[in-house]
Amino acid sequence: MSGEYQFRIADSYTPATLPMERLAEYMTALARLLGEGAHVHFQAIIPGSVRLKARVDEPAQLKVRERVYAVRDGGGPKDARKAYDALDELLRKDNASGALAGDDGAIIIPFPGRTRSEPLVFGPFRQDSTLDGQIFRIGGKDDTKHVHIRDGAMEFTDLVASESIALRLRHHLFGATLRFHGEGTWFRHGDGTWELKSFRINDFEELEDRPLSEVVASLRKVKGSTWREVPDPIRELLEDRHGNGDAN
């Protein structure tokens, strides 16, 4: 079983022109792609177009092989896929393309780099928006304070607030879930997903810490409410809160 891999950077740098800082970025991303950090070693830079040679210790060879082939097939662990994206982005910025090959020279993973078509992105769109979350960080030395919030597994770190609002928010640090009102700057990707780039907090309110079943029961008691006709109201509320592909 092969214990060596080569990562090739084509049509850009040579070993003599590749900056050390850039080399370190490539090596870091390549190490993350291969995984098994204690058993993967940098071996050489091969002359010609830049080729980084890595050697894998025998006990880890099978795991590394399964990892890189899974990435090749569009799967693999999340950190390995992120490493692939990082390598491809470095190549694109360097106007290069690349490939990961085995010690026999056969390409395992091609990296389009500069030939990769840019994904469609629309925006920015600025609109009044709301976000829900728990504050886990407030900081900033100037008059604008940066606020980081968490909503389940999602984190939003691009919120800003005035100093006066930040002073009010500090009492809720690691506290109850808040609803933030403000102006959001959004981008819409070609696959229909929305990405929040920034959010200026204008106001906020503390949400009631009540089970969803109680909220639904209260809504159904309201005269004229249509919630009685909704077959799965809890799912409807969750989709409304977390979004179903549209910006809030």
Backbone bond lengths (Angstrom), bond angles and torsions (degrees), N, CA, C in turn:
res aa  C-N    CA-C-N  psi(-1)  N-CA   C-N-CA  omega(-1)  CA-C   N-CA-C  phi
1 M - - - 1.465 - - 1.530 109.56 -
2 S 1.324 116.10 137.84 1.459 120.61 -176.06 1.518 111.41 -65.70
3 G 1.336 114.70 135.87 1.448 120.14 176.83 1.518 112.07 -116.60
4 E 1.344 117.39 10.97 1.452 121.26 -178.82 1.529 110.85 -128.82
5 Y 1.323 114.74 145.08 1.464 121.44 177.97 1.520 108.38 -135.46
6 Q 1.322 115.67 149.49 1.452 121.82 174.94 1.517 109.31 -125.16
7 F 1.331 115.60 132.17 1.464 120.50 173.78 1.524 107.10 -109.21
8 R 1.322 115.95 120.66 1.459 121.31 -174.45 1.517 110.82 -104.39
9 I 1.326 116.61 133.13 1.465 124.26 173.57 1.522 106.43 -109.23
10 A 1.334 116.90 109.34 1.464 121.03 -171.79 1.525 111.79 -104.45
11 D 1.331 114.59 146.59 1.475 123.23 170.46 1.518 113.22 63.01
12 S 1.308 116.47 34.24 1.464 119.40 179.15 1.523 109.21 -144.16
13 Y 1.322 116.45 -100.58 1.458 121.24 -177.12 1.532 112.01 -80.97
14 T 1.320 113.83 162.71 1.458 122.54 163.50 1.520 106.62 -115.45
15 P 1.323 119.23 167.43 1.474 119.25 177.52 1.527 113.25 -56.28
16 A 1.334 116.77 -26.92 1.458 119.75 -178.28 1.522 112.75 -81.27
17 T 1.341 117.48 -22.33 1.471 120.25 -175.83 1.529 113.34 -107.78
18 L 1.315 118.48 -10.15 1.463 121.53 -178.56 1.531 110.13 -71.04
19 P 1.346 118.74 116.29 1.470 120.25 179.81 1.522 111.38 -62.62
20 M 1.312 115.64 145.86 1.466 120.04 -177.54 1.526 110.90 -61.32
21 E 1.330 116.80 -39.66 1.468 120.20 -179.61 1.525 110.77 -62.19
22 R 1.363 116.12 -41.34 1.463 119.97 179.23 1.527 110.45 -68.62
23 L 1.325 116.36 -38.96 1.459 120.52 176.78 1.524 110.43 -57.76
24 A 1.329 116.68 -41.86 1.463 120.71 -179.95 1.529 110.79 -63.42
25 E 1.342 117.33 -37.55 1.471 120.57 178.46 1.524 110.31 -64.95
26 Y 1.311 117.12 -44.72 1.474 120.32 178.41 1.530 111.00 -62.96
27 M 1.321 116.32 -43.52 1.462 119.29 -177.52 1.521 111.42 -66.49
28 T 1.330 117.08 -38.25 1.464 120.62 178.46 1.520 110.89 -63.20
29 A 1.351 116.76 -47.37 1.465 120.52 -180.00 1.525 111.16 -65.69
30 L 1.337 117.30 -38.27 1.463 120.10 178.85 1.528 111.03 -65.17
31 A 1.337 116.69 -40.52 1.464 120.33 177.80 1.526 110.66 -61.67
32 R 1.321 117.19 -38.94 1.467 120.33 178.94 1.521 111.46 -70.29
33 L 1.314 116.51 -33.14 1.464 119.48 177.07 1.524 110.59 -65.28
34 L 1.323 117.11 -44.71 1.465 120.96 -177.89 1.526 112.24 -74.45
35 G 1.337 117.56 -32.40 1.451 120.89 -178.61 1.525 112.06 71.98
36 E 1.344 116.09 -166.88 1.475 122.27 177.79 1.531 111.02 50.00
37 G 1.346 115.66 52.84 1.451 122.28 -170.43 1.515 116.12 -49.03
38 A 1.329 118.69 -40.64 1.465 120.94 -176.63 1.521 112.71 -71.69
39 H 1.340 116.76 -14.21 1.467 120.25 -175.00 1.525 112.94 -115.44
40 V 1.344 117.39 7.12 1.466 120.50 179.51 1.523 108.20 -115.70
41 H 1.335 116.04 129.88 1.464 121.04 -172.92 1.524 110.41 -128.24
42 F 1.327 115.91 138.74 1.453 120.63 171.92 1.523 108.36 -72.65
43 Q 1.339 115.67 133.05 1.456 119.09 -175.06 1.525 113.14 -111.80
44 A 1.351 116.89 -43.56 1.463 117.73 -176.10 1.522 110.24 -171.18
45 I 1.339 115.09 162.05 1.454 122.65 164.85 1.521 106.07 -105.60
46 I 1.323 116.91 117.53 1.458 121.37 -175.17 1.525 108.83 -85.08
47 P 1.327 118.34 132.92 1.471 121.50 -178.34 1.524 112.48 -58.73
48 G 1.345 114.87 164.59 1.452 122.24 -175.90 1.507 108.41 101.22
49 S 1.345 117.32 -142.15 1.460 118.58 167.82 1.530 106.18 -65.21
50 V 1.308 116.98 151.85 1.466 119.48 -172.63 1.527 110.35 -64.24
51 R 1.319 116.27 123.20 1.464 121.95 174.31 1.521 108.24 -128.98
52 L 1.330 115.46 118.96 1.462 121.36 179.72 1.526 107.90 -93.60
53 K 1.316 116.20 122.78 1.459 120.87 -176.70 1.517 110.06 -103.80
54 A 1.343 115.82 127.76 1.460 121.78 179.04 1.521 109.70 -120.85
55 R 1.316 115.08 144.60 1.464 120.86 178.38 1.523 109.47 -118.61
56 V 1.338 115.96 135.05 1.465 122.24 -178.08 1.519 108.92 -110.13
57 D 1.330 116.77 129.23 1.460 121.07 177.04 1.530 110.15 -61.79
58 E 1.295 116.60 148.20 1.471 122.01 -174.66 1.534 114.05 -53.73
59 P 1.349 120.02 -42.52 1.471 118.05 -177.82 1.535 114.23 -62.22
60 A 1.343 117.29 -23.25 1.464 120.34 -176.25 1.521 112.93 -103.79
61 Q 1.324 118.01 0.08 1.466 120.13 -172.64 1.522 113.12 -61.94
62 L 1.316 117.44 -41.89 1.462 120.43 -178.66 1.525 110.58 -65.48
63 K 1.330 117.70 -43.51 1.468 120.64 -179.95 1.522 111.71 -62.85
64 V 1.338 116.29 -42.61 1.463 119.60 179.74 1.524 110.13 -65.76
65 R 1.324 116.54 -42.75 1.464 120.12 179.11 1.527 110.82 -59.65
66 E 1.329 117.21 -47.23 1.468 120.60 179.96 1.522 110.74 -62.55
67 R 1.321 116.45 -36.39 1.459 121.81 -178.33 1.529 111.26 -66.30
68 V 1.329 117.16 -49.65 1.464 119.23 -176.32 1.527 111.24 -70.88
69 Y 1.329 117.65 -34.54 1.465 119.11 178.22 1.535 111.05 -70.72
70 A 1.315 116.94 -31.94 1.467 119.73 175.50 1.518 110.30 -65.92
71 V 1.338 117.86 -41.38 1.464 120.87 176.78 1.520 110.38 -63.39
72 R 1.328 116.32 -42.06 1.467 120.39 177.64 1.523 111.55 -56.01
73 D 1.338 116.38 -37.21 1.463 121.47 -177.25 1.521 112.89 -88.54
74 G 1.350 116.65 8.83 1.464 120.16 176.33 1.507 114.65 90.43
75 G 1.330 118.18 9.17 1.459 121.42 179.99 1.511 111.07 -120.63
76 G 1.320 115.27 -139.96 1.454 120.71 179.72 1.512 112.62 88.35
77 P 1.318 116.35 170.75 1.464 120.91 179.85 1.535 111.37 -62.14
78 K 1.320 115.43 155.23 1.459 120.73 -177.81 1.521 111.73 -59.98
79 D 1.339 117.40 -40.89 1.466 119.12 -177.48 1.524 111.07 -68.08
80 A 1.323 117.63 -30.55 1.464 120.54 177.67 1.527 110.61 -70.63
81 R 1.325 116.75 -40.24 1.465 119.71 178.67 1.528 110.55 -67.02
82 K 1.340 116.64 -37.37 1.459 119.71 176.45 1.525 110.71 -64.73
83 A 1.322 117.37 -36.61 1.459 120.81 177.81 1.524 110.52 -65.95
84 Y 1.337 116.77 -39.79 1.463 120.26 175.87 1.528 110.11 -59.17
85 D 1.333 116.09 -47.70 1.467 120.19 179.43 1.526 111.29 -60.93
86 A 1.332 116.60 -39.35 1.466 120.45 -179.55 1.522 110.79 -64.84
87 L 1.332 117.32 -43.22 1.462 120.72 178.22 1.527 111.21 -63.82
88 D 1.319 116.42 -43.40 1.465 119.51 -178.63 1.523 111.10 -66.00
89 E 1.332 116.65 -35.75 1.464 120.15 178.90 1.527 110.91 -69.78
90 L 1.334 117.57 -38.17 1.469 120.38 175.18 1.528 110.31 -60.71
91 L 1.310 116.47 -43.07 1.458 120.55 178.66 1.524 111.28 -63.42
92 R 1.331 116.46 -42.56 1.467 119.73 -179.95 1.520 110.23 -61.71
93 K 1.334 117.10 -44.20 1.459 120.56 -179.88 1.526 112.06 -65.64
94 D 1.334 116.33 -28.57 1.466 120.60 180.00 1.522 112.12 -91.79
95 N 1.340 117.00 9.87 1.463 122.27 -179.58 1.532 110.89 55.16
96 A 1.321 114.95 43.84 1.464 121.19 -176.66 1.520 109.94 -131.14
97 S 1.323 115.28 169.14 1.457 122.34 168.69 1.524 106.55 -125.78
98 G 1.320 116.95 174.79 1.459 117.31 -175.75 1.508 112.64 -162.26
99 A 1.318 115.15 -177.44 1.463 120.45 179.32 1.522 109.16 -163.21
100 L 1.332 114.86 148.47 1.459 121.60 169.20 1.522 107.21 -103.03
101 A 1.332 116.47 125.28 1.460 121.25 -177.62 1.518 110.33 -126.03
102 G 1.333 115.49 159.25 1.444 120.98 173.67 1.520 110.40 -81.76
103 D 1.324 116.53 -178.70 1.464 118.71 -177.33 1.522 112.73 -69.91
104 D 1.340 117.81 -12.79 1.466 120.80 176.29 1.526 111.85 -88.99
105 G 1.338 116.63 -0.11 1.461 120.60 178.91 1.509 114.59 89.10
106 A 1.333 118.55 -7.94 1.462 121.25 -179.46 1.530 109.93 -71.94
107 I 1.319 115.75 131.42 1.459 120.59 -177.59 1.530 110.44 -71.61
108 I 1.314 115.64 129.05 1.466 121.49 176.79 1.525 109.61 -97.65
109 I 1.339 116.30 -50.04 1.464 121.31 -179.65 1.524 109.08 -128.99
110 P 1.326 118.25 117.51 1.465 119.52 173.09 1.531 110.14 -83.22
111 F 1.318 116.31 147.26 1.457 122.54 177.12 1.530 108.15 -120.57
112 P 1.332 118.38 109.72 1.467 119.56 -176.10 1.525 113.72 -65.71
113 G 1.334 117.50 -33.28 1.452 119.75 178.21 1.512 113.10 54.64
114 R 1.338 116.91 -116.54 1.467 121.52 -175.05 1.522 112.86 -65.77
115 T 1.335 117.95 -20.00 1.463 120.07 -179.05 1.526 112.43 -87.55
116 R 1.326 116.04 -4.17 1.466 119.55 -179.41 1.520 109.84 -71.04
117 S 1.319 115.97 130.38 1.465 119.91 177.82 1.519 109.15 -73.42
118 E 1.326 115.60 138.03 1.448 120.34 -179.28 1.526 110.42 -72.24
119 P 1.341 118.04 135.34 1.465 119.77 177.98 1.525 110.87 -68.21
120 L 1.328 114.83 149.10 1.460 119.97 178.14 1.521 110.02 -70.04
121 V 1.327 115.95 130.43 1.459 121.71 176.86 1.522 107.41 -135.34
122 F 1.338 116.77 129.61 1.455 122.11 -179.75 1.526 109.24 -112.36
123 G 1.292 115.13 140.31 1.455 119.78 178.50 1.504 111.66 134.19
124 P 1.331 116.16 -171.78 1.476 126.99 7.78 1.526 112.60 -79.67
125 F 1.334 115.17 151.32 1.451 122.82 173.47 1.528 107.83 -114.01
126 R 1.293 117.29 125.86 1.464 121.70 178.58 1.520 108.71 -109.19
127 Q 1.332 115.87 125.60 1.458 119.20 -176.97 1.522 109.99 -155.80
128 D 1.324 114.42 156.92 1.463 119.90 174.90 1.519 108.56 -62.97
129 S 1.317 116.45 131.61 1.458 121.04 -173.79 1.520 109.94 -142.81
130 T 1.325 115.02 167.22 1.463 121.55 173.18 1.518 109.11 -131.06
131 L 1.328 115.76 146.32 1.451 122.75 174.65 1.521 108.58 -133.77
132 D 1.313 116.81 144.76 1.463 122.05 174.64 1.519 109.16 -111.80
133 G 1.316 117.35 142.61 1.448 119.30 175.78 1.512 113.10 172.22
134 Q 1.333 114.36 169.46 1.465 122.43 176.45 1.527 108.50 -100.93
135 I 1.312 116.89 132.15 1.464 121.34 179.32 1.529 109.43 -73.52
136 F 1.345 115.68 130.20 1.466 118.60 174.00 1.523 112.29 -123.29
137 R 1.342 116.98 -1.47 1.459 118.66 175.62 1.519 110.69 -161.90
138 I 1.326 116.53 138.16 1.466 123.68 171.89 1.524 106.88 -133.97
139 G 1.328 117.70 129.06 1.460 119.26 -178.72 1.515 111.92 -158.50
140 G 1.320 115.00 177.47 1.457 120.94 179.79 1.509 111.22 126.81
141 K 1.343 116.21 134.54 1.465 120.69 -177.86 1.521 113.36 -93.02
142 D 1.328 117.37 -19.13 1.469 119.58 -179.39 1.522 109.95 -92.59
143 D 1.333 115.45 -167.87 1.464 119.79 -176.98 1.524 112.83 -70.85
144 T 1.323 116.89 -20.45 1.463 121.21 178.02 1.523 109.32 -96.49
145 K 1.315 116.18 124.32 1.462 121.21 -178.07 1.533 110.28 -102.82
146 H 1.320 115.27 142.06 1.460 120.99 -179.67 1.530 108.99 -97.87
147 V 1.315 114.96 132.68 1.461 121.87 -175.22 1.520 108.69 -120.60
148 H 1.324 116.82 129.22 1.461 122.37 177.23 1.529 108.51 -111.56
149 I 1.328 116.03 131.27 1.459 119.75 -179.64 1.522 109.90 -128.29
150 R 1.311 114.67 159.63 1.470 122.03 -179.47 1.526 108.53 -130.14
151 D 1.336 115.92 132.52 1.462 121.58 175.70 1.516 107.31 -128.93
152 G 1.331 116.12 94.91 1.458 120.11 -174.00 1.515 109.94 66.89
153 A 1.335 116.46 -125.03 1.464 120.49 179.87 1.522 112.51 -86.03
154 M 1.330 117.13 -8.61 1.460 120.89 -177.65 1.524 110.93 -91.52
155 E 1.336 115.43 140.47 1.456 121.22 175.76 1.525 108.87 -123.53
156 F 1.332 115.37 139.20 1.459 121.68 176.06 1.527 107.20 -120.49
157 T 1.335 116.04 119.85 1.464 120.30 -174.02 1.518 112.74 -118.45
158 D 1.324 117.13 12.22 1.462 120.57 -176.42 1.520 112.20 -114.05
159 L 1.333 116.24 30.13 1.456 120.36 176.94 1.529 109.61 -92.06
160 V 1.329 116.83 141.35 1.459 121.29 175.80 1.524 108.33 -129.29
161 A 1.331 114.99 153.86 1.464 121.32 -179.39 1.515 109.11 -146.82
162 S 1.309 115.40 155.57 1.459 119.94 174.22 1.526 108.86 -69.43
163 E 1.323 115.95 164.76 1.461 119.72 -178.82 1.526 111.22 -62.77
164 S 1.344 116.76 -36.85 1.464 119.27 -178.74 1.524 111.53 -66.59
165 I 1.341 117.09 -40.26 1.465 119.83 177.62 1.524 110.30 -69.62
166 A 1.330 116.55 -38.10 1.469 120.06 179.22 1.524 111.45 -61.86
167 L 1.324 116.96 -36.01 1.460 120.21 178.12 1.530 110.52 -63.82
168 R 1.312 116.57 -36.31 1.462 120.09 176.73 1.526 111.13 -72.42
169 L 1.333 116.01 -36.08 1.456 120.11 -177.07 1.521 112.99 -70.56
170 R 1.342 116.84 -26.98 1.470 118.82 -175.13 1.524 112.22 -61.82
171 H 1.320 117.07 -24.34 1.473 120.40 178.84 1.532 111.67 -72.73
172 H 1.338 116.11 -11.16 1.465 120.56 -178.33 1.522 112.27 -109.52
173 L 1.341 117.67 9.31 1.459 121.45 -179.61 1.529 109.95 -59.85
174 F 1.326 117.27 125.08 1.468 124.55 -176.82 1.536 111.57 59.27
175 G 1.323 115.67 23.79 1.458 119.77 -178.76 1.520 112.47 -101.00
176 A 1.325 114.55 -144.29 1.464 120.42 -176.34 1.530 110.86 -70.03
177 T 1.320 115.29 163.68 1.458 121.13 176.57 1.530 109.48 -69.72
178 L 1.325 115.36 134.20 1.457 121.98 179.77 1.517 109.74 -112.93
179 R 1.321 115.02 156.65 1.471 121.13 170.40 1.520 107.71 -110.26
180 F 1.327 115.97 120.88 1.459 122.30 -176.52 1.525 109.46 -100.95
181 H 1.325 115.58 132.02 1.462 121.97 176.87 1.523 108.01 -110.72
182 G 1.317 116.51 136.54 1.454 118.69 179.82 1.506 112.02 178.03
183 E 1.334 115.42 -160.36 1.460 121.68 179.85 1.526 108.86 -109.79
184 G 1.319 115.92 122.66 1.454 120.69 179.43 1.522 111.59 -105.22
185 T 1.308 115.81 146.86 1.462 122.32 172.71 1.517 107.50 -109.34
186 W 1.334 115.71 118.85 1.460 121.58 -171.53 1.521 110.91 -121.94
187 F 1.341 114.96 151.62 1.457 122.31 169.51 1.528 107.57 -122.51
188 R 1.328 115.17 141.75 1.461 120.23 177.88 1.527 108.72 -109.42
189 H 1.336 116.11 125.46 1.452 121.00 -179.20 1.525 110.75 -88.04
190 G 1.315 114.99 163.25 1.450 120.59 -176.32 1.511 114.12 -60.79
191 D 1.341 117.16 -24.24 1.466 120.06 179.22 1.522 112.63 -86.27
192 G 1.355 116.40 5.12 1.457 120.19 176.59 1.511 115.26 94.22
193 T 1.325 118.50 -7.18 1.464 120.74 179.36 1.526 110.61 -80.87
194 W 1.336 115.37 151.91 1.458 122.18 179.72 1.523 109.32 -107.68
195 E 1.327 115.41 142.16 1.464 121.80 178.42 1.527 109.06 -122.88
196 L 1.323 115.79 125.73 1.460 121.03 178.25 1.522 109.55 -86.11
197 K 1.331 116.54 123.25 1.462 120.35 179.78 1.527 112.00 -98.38
198 S 1.326 116.85 -33.25 1.464 119.38 178.57 1.516 108.82 -159.81
199 F 1.331 114.65 157.61 1.471 120.17 -178.64 1.524 108.09 -150.37
200 R 1.328 116.36 119.23 1.468 121.15 176.60 1.518 109.17 -97.08
201 I 1.330 115.89 118.31 1.461 121.22 -178.26 1.526 110.03 -78.52
202 N 1.322 115.66 123.58 1.462 121.23 175.70 1.522 112.01 -101.69
203 D 1.323 115.94 -28.67 1.466 120.44 179.96 1.523 107.74 -164.72
204 F 1.327 115.88 172.09 1.461 119.96 178.91 1.515 108.63 -157.49
205 E 1.319 115.27 164.59 1.457 121.42 176.33 1.520 108.44 -146.95
206 E 1.319 115.87 151.75 1.461 120.51 177.60 1.517 109.09 -85.42
207 L 1.327 116.31 132.75 1.456 121.34 179.68 1.522 110.03 -84.63
208 E 1.308 114.65 147.08 1.451 119.17 177.18 1.523 109.70 -68.20
209 D 1.309 115.72 134.46 1.462 121.21 178.97 1.523 108.83 -90.39
210 R 1.344 114.40 73.34 1.461 120.22 -178.49 1.513 109.83 -120.13
211 P 1.326 118.05 144.96 1.459 119.77 176.19 1.526 110.37 -59.94
212 L 1.337 116.69 145.64 1.460 120.25 -179.42 1.527 111.95 -59.40
213 S 1.333 116.97 -31.48 1.465 119.33 179.97 1.528 110.67 -62.40
214 E 1.350 117.02 -37.12 1.464 120.50 177.43 1.518 111.16 -69.64
215 V 1.360 116.08 -39.60 1.466 119.60 178.51 1.526 110.18 -61.01
216 V 1.333 116.25 -44.59 1.461 120.78 -179.66 1.520 110.53 -63.17
217 A 1.333 116.89 -42.89 1.461 120.48 179.92 1.521 110.61 -60.97
218 S 1.341 117.40 -40.49 1.467 121.36 178.85 1.522 110.59 -65.62
219 L 1.335 116.55 -42.37 1.467 120.13 -179.41 1.520 111.43 -63.57
220 R 1.320 116.36 -37.74 1.461 119.95 -177.99 1.526 112.37 -71.13
221 K 1.339 116.14 -19.14 1.455 119.73 179.39 1.521 112.52 -82.78
222 V 1.339 115.98 -16.45 1.466 119.47 -178.43 1.520 109.21 -68.38
223 K 1.333 115.45 131.48 1.459 121.00 -178.28 1.526 110.08 -62.72
224 G 1.325 116.13 130.84 1.458 120.75 -179.80 1.510 113.97 82.36
225 S 1.331 117.88 2.02 1.458 120.82 -178.45 1.524 110.59 -68.98
226 T 1.329 115.74 140.64 1.471 120.66 177.63 1.522 111.66 -94.14
227 W 1.344 117.38 1.53 1.468 119.79 -178.25 1.529 111.64 -65.66
228 R 1.355 117.10 -21.22 1.466 118.65 177.74 1.520 111.31 -64.53
229 E 1.348 116.37 -23.51 1.457 120.74 -176.22 1.526 112.01 -91.45
230 V 1.323 117.28 -7.46 1.470 120.07 -178.44 1.525 108.73 -83.55
231 P 1.352 118.70 121.08 1.472 120.66 -175.09 1.530 113.66 -67.50
232 D 1.335 117.36 -35.18 1.474 120.72 -178.48 1.530 108.29 -131.10
233 P 1.348 117.52 75.25 1.465 120.18 -174.30 1.523 114.35 -64.33
234 I 1.344 117.85 -32.68 1.463 119.77 179.96 1.524 110.09 -64.40
235 R 1.319 116.52 -44.45 1.470 119.41 177.23 1.530 110.37 -62.23
236 E 1.313 117.14 -39.11 1.468 121.37 179.47 1.526 110.76 -62.14
237 L 1.328 116.74 -42.19 1.460 120.74 179.27 1.520 111.71 -66.30
238 L 1.330 116.54 -41.99 1.466 120.31 179.70 1.522 111.29 -63.77
239 E 1.344 116.94 -41.08 1.458 119.87 178.56 1.518 110.88 -66.19
240 D 1.323 116.94 -35.93 1.460 120.63 178.70 1.515 110.75 -67.82
241 R 1.333 116.07 -36.43 1.463 119.78 -177.86 1.519 112.08 -73.46
242 H 1.343 116.95 -45.16 1.458 120.76 -173.33 1.520 113.14 -93.55
243 G 1.321 115.91 -8.64 1.459 118.43 176.49 1.514 111.59 89.51
244 N 1.336 115.76 146.73 1.456 121.34 178.52 1.520 111.03 -121.44
245 G 1.365 115.02 32.86 1.451 119.21 178.88 1.496 113.43 111.44
246 D 1.354 117.85 -9.87 1.449 121.50 179.13 1.505 110.00 -106.38
247 A 1.338 115.30 152.77 1.457 119.08 175.99 1.504 109.52 -72.13
248 N 1.369 116.37 148.48 1.448 120.28 177.99 1.507 110.55 -79.07
